Amino acid sequence: MTPAVPLRRSLRALPADVGELMDHTPESAYAYLRGTHPALFLTPPGDGAIGIMRWPMTEGQIVHRDQWWMLLQDPVVFPDGRHGRCLRMVSPQKEPGVAVLPLMGDEVVLIEHFRHATRSWHWEIPRRGGTPGLGDKENAAKELQEKLGVPSRELIELGMLHPDTGILAGAVGLYAARIDAVEGVEGVEHSEGIRRARTVAFTEAEDLADRGSITDAFTIAALFRARRAGLAG
């Protein structure tokens, strides 16, 4: 039996319940994850679903792993019987992420955030990944405090959102937060690529989304849900 060795750098940040020492191959890390987190590999009953094939027929891989994401390559069987491989991103945190729409009366607060993935600036609402040990509302309040430096007077649940069902496995909780003021927004979180914040009327934010000036899915979904919940002024 091959002794366990530390995983290579891109795979070492496994959580304690997955194990820090195991055979170094991406395939064995995948097999261990599959054995310890079976819910990630379920296939719903009935026809038409894309199934995940089982060892010993074939096995998948954890292509990359860090504190925020796992990139899995799953061996799959399509409804017509074809075999293939599909990629998906899975969060290592069991707690879901959150996105928060800050409301000041009839106005909303937007932050201008540079995103590496698109290499562009985006007007969006604050959001963060899951925080171990914090509930959704606590996590939402924490994000608001860290990004805008203000407490929330009231947090309102707006439901769950799957931001990209083609590649992301997890859902994000949407919230609206009533706040009294925003102070010192210039330069907030410079280290994270945030350069400014602005307040706009709720209807203007919707117009920005309609015109394509806001393209962030979390922001558009939160505006829509807040409008439907009667929070638009």
C-alpha positions in Angstrom: 0.0 0.0 0.0 1.4 3.4 -1.0 1.8 5.6 2.1 -0.1 8.9 2.3 1.9 12.0 1.2 1.1 15.7 1.3 -1.0 16.9 -1.7 0.8 19.1 -4.2 0.3 22.8 -3.6 -2.9 23.3 -5.7 -4.7 20.6 -3.7 -3.3 20.9 -0.2 -5.9 23.3 1.3 -8.4 20.5 1.9 -10.7 21.0 4.9 -10.1 18.8 7.9 -13.0 16.6 7.3 -11.6 15.7 3.8 -8.2 15.0 5.2 -4.8 16.9 4.8 -2.8 13.8 3.9 -3.7 11.2 1.2 -2.3 9.8 -2.0 -1.1 12.8 -4.0 -3.0 12.2 -7.2 -6.1 14.3 -8.2 -8.0 11.0 -8.8 -7.5 9.7 -5.2 -8.4 13.1 -3.8 -11.6 13.0 -5.9 -12.4 9.4 -4.6 -11.9 10.5 -1.0 -14.2 13.5 -1.5 -16.8 11.3 -3.1 -16.7 8.9 -0.2 -16.9 11.6 2.5 -19.3 14.0 0.8 -21.8 11.8 -1.1 -24.4 14.6 -1.4 -22.2 16.3 -3.9 -22.6 13.3 -6.3 -26.3 12.5 -6.1 -28.3 12.0 -9.2 -32.1 12.6 -8.9 -34.5 9.8 -9.7 -36.2 9.6 -13.1 -35.2 9.8 -16.7 -33.3 12.6 -18.4 -30.6 13.4 -15.7 -26.9 13.4 -16.4 -25.4 10.7 -14.2 -22.0 10.4 -12.6 -20.3 7.1 -13.3 -18.9 5.1 -10.5 -15.5 3.5 -9.8 -14.1 1.0 -11.0 -15.5 1.9 -14.4 -13.9 5.3 -14.3 -13.0 8.0 -11.8 -13.0 11.8 -11.8 -10.4 14.4 -10.6 -10.1 17.4 -8.4 -8.3 19.6 -10.9 -7.7 22.4 -8.5 -8.4 23.2 -4.9 -8.0 26.4 -2.8 -9.8 28.0 0.2 -12.6 29.3 -2.1 -13.2 26.7 -4.8 -12.8 23.1 -5.9 -12.7 22.5 -9.6 -14.1 18.9 -10.2 -13.9 16.9 -13.4 -16.7 14.4 -13.2 -17.0 11.3 -15.4 -20.6 11.4 -16.7 -23.1 9.5 -18.7 -25.6 11.5 -20.8 -29.3 10.4 -21.2 -28.6 9.0 -24.6 -25.8 6.7 -23.2 -22.8 8.8 -24.3 -19.9 9.0 -21.8 -18.0 12.2 -21.2 -16.5 14.5 -18.6 -18.0 17.7 -17.2 -16.4 20.4 -15.1 -18.0 22.1 -12.1 -17.0 24.5 -9.3 -17.9 23.5 -5.8 -17.3 25.6 -2.7 -15.4 23.9 0.1 -17.6 25.7 2.6 -20.9 24.2 3.6 -22.3 27.6 4.4 -23.7 29.3 1.3 -22.5 32.7 0.1 -24.6 35.9 0.3 -25.3 39.0 -1.7 -26.8 42.1 -0.1 -28.8 44.9 -1.7 -28.3 48.0 0.5 -31.4 50.2 0.7 -31.5 53.9 1.9 -35.1 54.9 1.6 -35.9 55.0 -2.1 -32.2 54.6 -3.0 -29.8 51.7 -3.4 -26.1 51.6 -2.8 -23.8 50.2 -5.5 -20.1 49.6 -5.4 -17.7 49.7 -8.4 -15.7 46.6 -8.2 -12.9 45.4 -10.5 -13.3 41.7 -11.3 -10.4 39.6 -12.4 -12.5 37.1 -14.3 -13.8 39.7 -16.7 -10.9 42.1 -16.4 -13.5 44.9 -16.1 -15.1 47.2 -13.6 -18.7 46.3 -12.6 -21.4 48.2 -10.6 -22.7 45.6 -8.2 -24.0 45.0 -4.7 -21.8 43.6 -1.9 -21.4 39.8 -1.8 -19.2 37.2 -0.1 -18.7 33.5 0.1 -19.8 31.4 3.0 -18.2 32.1 6.4 -17.6 29.1 8.6 -19.7 29.3 11.8 -21.9 32.2 10.6 -25.5 31.9 9.6 -26.7 33.6 6.4 -28.0 36.7 8.1 -24.9 37.1 10.2 -22.8 36.7 7.1 -24.8 39.3 5.2 -24.4 41.8 8.0 -20.7 41.1 8.1 -20.4 41.8 4.4 -22.3 45.1 4.7 -20.1 46.2 7.5 -16.8 45.3 5.8 -17.7 46.7 2.4 -19.6 49.9 3.3 -18.6 50.3 7.0 -22.3 50.5 8.1 -24.6 48.3 10.2 -27.9 47.1 8.8 -31.1 48.3 10.5 -33.1 45.4 9.0 -32.2 42.4 6.9 -34.9 41.0 4.5 -34.5 37.6 2.9 -35.0 37.6 -0.9 -34.5 33.9 -1.5 -31.8 31.7 -3.1 -30.0 32.2 -6.4 -28.0 29.8 -8.5 -25.7 32.4 -10.3 -24.4 30.0 -13.0 -26.0 26.6 -13.3 -23.6 25.7 -16.1 -20.5 25.6 -13.9 -21.2 26.6 -10.3 -22.7 23.9 -8.0 -23.7 26.1 -5.0 -26.5 28.6 -4.4 -26.2 32.1 -2.9 -28.7 33.8 -0.5 -30.0 37.1 -1.6 -30.8 39.8 1.0 -32.0 43.4 1.1 -30.6 45.5 4.0 -32.1 48.8 5.2 -29.3 51.2 6.3 -29.4 54.8 7.5 -26.3 56.3 5.9 -23.1 55.5 4.1 -20.0 57.2 5.3 -16.4 57.1 4.0 -17.2 55.1 0.9 -14.4 56.5 -1.2 -11.6 54.0 -1.2 -13.4 51.4 0.8 -11.7 48.0 0.4 -9.1 49.3 -2.0 -7.1 46.0 -1.6 -10.1 44.1 -3.0 -10.4 46.2 -6.2 -13.2 48.5 -4.9 -12.7 52.1 -5.8 -16.0 53.8 -5.0 -19.6 53.6 -4.1 -22.7 55.5 -5.2 -26.3 55.9 -4.3 -28.9 55.9 -7.0 -32.7 55.8 -7.0 -34.1 52.3 -7.1 -35.7 53.0 -10.5 -32.4 54.4 -11.8 -30.6 51.1 -10.8 -33.2 49.2 -12.7 -32.7 51.5 -15.7 -28.9 50.8 -15.5 -29.6 47.1 -15.6 -32.0 47.5 -18.5 -29.4 49.5 -20.5 -26.6 47.0 -19.7 -24.6 49.3 -17.5 -25.2 46.8 -14.7 -24.5 43.2 -15.8 -23.8 41.5 -12.5 -26.3 38.7 -12.1 -26.5 39.0 -8.3 -27.4 42.7 -8.6 -30.0 42.2 -11.3 -31.6 39.3 -9.4 -31.7 41.3 -6.1 -33.3 44.3 -7.8 -35.9 42.1 -9.4 -36.7 40.2 -6.1 -36.8 43.4 -4.1 -39.2 45.0 -6.6 -41.4 41.9 -6.4 -41.2 42.0 -2.6 -42.5 45.6 -2.5 -39.2 47.2 -1.4 -38.7 49.6 -4.3 -39.6 52.7 -2.4 
